[in-house]
């Protein structure tokens, strides 16, 4: 399978993304991360970019783990 390469902007910074997912999917991921970082910043104006990135990652992993747990329960 061929890798897709795109340039995206997340929270004012430009990143090159490479992945097997579709370009549309990768753009949606970048847009979602950007939106979540901006939402956190609006609620916590004193956070810097690194803190925002870490909290965004923590929230995303938390959501993933909760969904995985829910999926396990549905399979049982």
C-alpha distance (Angstrom), angle and dihedral (degrees) to the residues before:
residue distance angle dihedral
X1 . . .
X2 3.80 . .
X3 3.79 121.2 .
X4 3.78 120.0 -123.3
X5 3.79 120.2 -138.2
X6 3.78 124.4 -160.2
X7 3.79 139.9 160.4
X8 3.80 116.5 -128.4
X9 3.78 137.3 175.7
X10 3.78 119.7 -130.2
X11 3.79 120.1 179.6
X12 3.79 92.6 -21.0
X13 3.80 96.1 -47.7
X14 3.80 127.5 106.3
X15 3.79 119.4 -129.7
X16 3.78 134.2 -179.2
X17 3.79 110.9 -134.8
X18 3.80 123.6 -161.4
X19 3.78 123.2 -174.8
X20 3.76 149.3 129.9
X21 3.79 91.5 -111.1
X22 3.79 121.1 96.8
X23 3.79 119.6 -84.5
X24 3.81 88.1 -115.5
X25 3.81 91.1 54.7
X26 3.80 93.0 48.6
X27 3.82 90.8 48.9
X28 3.81 89.5 50.7
X29 3.81 90.4 51.2
X30 3.81 91.5 50.9
X31 3.81 92.2 45.5
X32 3.82 91.0 49.5
X33 3.81 93.2 49.5
X34 3.81 90.4 47.7
X35 3.82 91.7 49.5
X36 3.80 93.0 47.8
X37 3.80 92.6 48.9
X38 3.80 90.9 50.0
X39 3.82 91.2 48.2
X40 3.81 90.8 51.9
X41 3.81 91.2 47.3
X42 3.80 91.5 52.2
X43 3.81 89.6 54.0
X44 3.82 94.9 40.0
X45 3.82 108.7 31.0
X46 3.82 93.8 173.4
X47 3.82 94.3 64.0
X48 3.79 118.0 105.6
X49 3.81 124.8 -140.4
X50 3.80 94.9 -92.3
X51 3.79 92.6 49.7
X52 3.81 89.7 47.9
X53 3.80 91.4 50.0
X54 3.82 92.7 49.4
X55 3.81 93.4 47.0
X56 3.79 90.5 47.2
X57 3.81 89.7 52.3
X58 3.82 92.1 46.2
X59 3.80 91.0 51.0
X60 3.81 92.1 47.1
X61 3.82 93.1 49.9
X62 3.80 90.4 46.4
X63 3.80 90.6 53.1
X64 3.81 90.9 47.1
X65 3.80 92.8 51.0
X66 3.80 91.9 48.2
X67 3.82 90.7 50.4
X68 3.81 91.5 47.5
X69 3.82 90.0 51.4
X70 3.79 90.6 48.9
X71 3.80 90.5 49.5
X72 3.83 91.2 50.3
X73 3.81 90.1 52.0
X74 3.81 91.2 50.0
X75 3.81 91.0 50.8
X76 3.82 93.1 51.4
